[in-house]
Amino acid sequence: MNLPAAPTLVALMLGSLVLSACGPAADSPEAREKQMEDYAAQHGLDVDVSVGADGKAVAITQETGGNTVTTGQNLERPADFPDDVSLYPGLRILAVSDTPAGRMLQGQSDDDTAAVAAHLREQMKTQGWDDESLPATAGAPMTSLRFVKSRRTVSINLIGTGAQTQVQMLLQTGG
């Protein structure tokens, strides 16, 4: 999957800093969105920027190579994401990607990997998913979970980073 390169994100962040110095005419969220989108276009990027009422970028969406990627600090659960796929409570969604392989969510939890894994196993089972995860390897830096229901598969990677857990979830649907 082709995610935006670091220079892309840096250009957008620098652009938002430049735009933060604009005067009152640029204070509406719509005006700020357009300014950031125009700035990105000047650097060869076609993005859609969503700005909150506070004038700060909430989400940046880019289509690249047949993939749609949305990044932000605390994105909403996508409205069309299946209700029977459990998300960890308090998960901060940082990226949502639609790719030919499926829909990917990436986020972060303030809880440790064991707590996140136990909760997801219990909730996915409650939602009728079969747990096909391989046994965890002691001392491994990543825990991988796999759930199957009908013609759908959810693969989850949990990566501990101190007291926090990075969550990568891929939902694949059979044709």
Secondary structure, 3 states (H helix, E strand, C coil): CCCCCHHHHHHHHHHHHHHCCCCHHHCCHHHHHHHHHHHHHHCCCCEEEEECCCCCEEEEEEEECCEEEEEEEEECCCCCCCCCCCCCCCCEEEEEEEECCEEEEEEEECCCHHHHHHHHHHHHHHCCCEECCCCCCCCCCEEEEEEEECCEEEEEEEEEECCEEEEEEEEEECC
